Amino acid sequence: MSRTRTAPADETAARADLLDERLAQDAGLRGAVDAFRRRVRDGDLGMLPVVVGLFIIGLVFYLQDVTYLSSSNLVNITLTAVPYGIIAVGIVLVLLLGEIDLSVGSISGLAGSITAVLVVQQEQPLVLGLAAGAGTGAVIGIVYGLIFTKIGVPSFVITLAGLLGFVGLQYVVLGDTGTINLPRTSPLAQFAREDFLSPAVSYVVVVAVVALYALVNLIGIRRRTAAGLPAQSVTLVLIKAGVMLAGLGFLTYYLNIDRGWGFAVVFFVGLVVLLDLVLRKSTWGRHLYAVGGNVEAARRSGINVTWIYISAFSLTGLLAATGGLLFLARLTSVSQASGSNDVNLTAIAAAVIGGVSLFGGRGSAYSALLGVLVLMSINSGLNRIGVDSSVRFIVTGAVLLLAVSIDAIARRARASSGRG
């Protein structure tokens, strides 16, 4: 009588993972290409539309003005993008939850006004002024979260009320002065306008970033292999690291022809990388995606939904205030017009254009980085060819509508393919 061998439980689990398309990772370069083609076909476009859009924008404006892609102009674009981008990073968090914050512009203006009053008018230490401005944003976010979770007022209504209320509060803070100028010699202004990495340091930073990327992925491969799970090949990771090193190295060389990487730009990019790691690797980040995907399912699985909402709104407020402080530093002034609706629209549009779904649960911190680069690139190009500012709003609205349309189409494709 023949006997049938029973596979061990861990072996059975590994086979199940290999059969699960969501967990399987194709080995080798060809496997990665095939997996990418499947994702695109099934509507999982990721950041592909944004990358293609940046390429088209650069080409179109270069044909209109050959100096558009000059080192000097690219440096200016990166510096201009920083305050908007930091605010957009906060918008990403609430959008991942399927919510919205319409008051980020007002919060940024209020935070800049509080800091300017303390540092310039009352001659308080810069650290105290920065802490007061940033802390104001965080506290506002906590209040939003409490109202949303405890009372049940929709985030749209809460933040719309905040948009109006904090504009009035900003007028009160500024008083009869109206405008406060920050000295260009202030360390804050120097940080946002004049401080740049030296060429040698910039190359060291690039190598360190690529090495960190490779190390994190290699550790992930080792852990998955040890657990009997499929993992991407080491060769593929090294190829990606090599491409990244070549791309960032050339970009660094090109920017160094002018001034190079500004301290503020490095701070912004570092913030994006850090938040991306938190969203992808931490328990809090996974819970945030879960709540954004299905709040009731997340609650039933034991996730503290209230804490997720409050912490996300608080971080959004903190980042909005930080963006306002960098507006103050970059413009070296704050006025009653600071944090106007243009800031709100640009930050929200940047997150959506960068690939964050308005339906919640899909997107990343890099969406803010890419989205704000798209908008600042369009803005710079239109200004260089002498187009009226009214056209800029029309173009921005058209790009935003296109991004949301692509997201809606991709969402239907994912649903029809079973990817949700």
Disulfide bonds with the S-S distance in Angstrom:
none
